[in-house]
Amino acid sequence: MLDIKNIRTHSNEMVEALSKRGIDARHIMDNILALDEQRRNTQTKLDQTLASLNSISKDIGILFRENKTEEANALKKQTGDLKEDIKTLQDQLQALEKQVLEQIIELPNTPHQLVKAGKTAEDNEQVKIWGTPRPFDESLKPHWEIAETHNIIDFEMGAKVSGSGFPFYVGKGARLQRALINMFLDHNTKAGYVEYQAPLLVNEASGYGTGQLPDKEGQMYHITEDNLYAIPTAEVPLTNIYRNTIVDGEKLPIRLTGYTPCFRREAGSHGKDVRGLNRLHQFDKVEIVCIDKPERSYARLEEMVAHVEVLLQQLELPYRILRLCGGDMGFTSAMTYDFEVYSAAQKRWLEVSSVSNFETFQANRLQLRFRGEDKKTQFCHTLNGSSLALPRIVACLLENAQTENDVELPKALQTYTGFARFSDS
């Protein structure tokens, strides 16, 4: 959530930054500033009325002590009017605060100055490419055919039991999932991330804190009877550990990691882009989260990007890194790097990870602050990244490492799977 103090002093700069997302925020900014002015004027009147009531109450006490009962009772009538005024002003203030908040939460985060303007993925900026994509030939099979041949993923069984987008992983397919999760967690914990096993359901306050609500409410599975939401990513429970918290600045950065299943409705998704593992309603993902001071957060972002790169290199998957344009970034992000792995059989790049800096956007919603050496508090910066999401990693492993009759797994992964190929006994 954008900070009202920054809106007051930097509204023009914010409007310009939001234009990178293709958003004309001038009108809503003006509305926010007008409502905020009313709110502050109402607060001033309320403070003045409370001060008058307090002063008169003291005078009444003095008059009663001096046995000036008639004068004291006359003043008491004034306090009744003041109390009614106070109630009215408090109601007005509460309504204005609600209106200001409702306007602010509709605005996404302002992009960092390095983020380019743009509307779609075609406008994203490629900053790095690693490895040589495997050239396409007619013998290459898509991962859903390989999975069926080796009986490692059963999409039809998943559709029978739950619906499309909920596959079963079978035998060595299940072992591959477990191996990847362990490999990713080991990589993260060795780098200083503390592992958590997080809840898979969160309350509304948690969804609001990290920005999924109200922005992505329609994409989340909602258990209405208990008003709980199935998590779309471990970012939500992990970051909310520090909701309504003031942390010691000396203990920053805070690094967290966790594996969870993730649940997304993916409403409106259709066509070839959702076939097989390309887009699922339930999938496994290992997440990294970092909380740090503002002056260090962009160095931390580059550190997290380099951290994810090592995993993809160990998996021997050719990838590219994109810095997303304003219009392709998530609602809460100030800067996002996407990792895409080339799928030889599908002849296209598949997103496998996003690493983002949210600056103070989430921290403001979370009320997550740190106390510096001067004992003053300020909002932290929060960051997170996929390290990694499994479905498309598995898809690219199957497609890029396929041989004539099998799949040769990368050596770094064989340590975790206990087998090098699916035909191994």
Buried (B, 14 or more C-beta within 10 A) or exposed (E): BBBBEBBEEBBEEBBEBBBBBBBEBBEBBEEBBEBBEBBEEBBEBBEEBBEBBEEBBEBBEEBBEEEBEEBBEEBBEBBEEBEEBBEBBBEBBEBBBEBBBEBBBEBBBBBBEEBBBBEEBEBBBEEEBEBEBBEEEEEBBBBBBBBBBBEBBBBEEBBEEEEEBBBBBBEBBEBBBBBBBBBBBEBBEEBEBEEBEBBBBBBBEBBBBBBBBBBBEEBBBBEEEEEBBBBBBBBBBBBBBBBEBEBEBEEBBBBBBBBBEBBBBBEEBEEEEBBBBBBBBBBBBBBBBBBBBBEBBBEBBEBBBEBBBEBBBBBBBBBBBBBBBBBBBBBBBBBBBBBBBBBBBBEEBBBBBBBBBBBBBBBBBBEBBBBBEEEEEBBBBBBBBBBBBBBBBBBBBBBBBBEEEBBBBBEBBBEBBEBBBBEEE
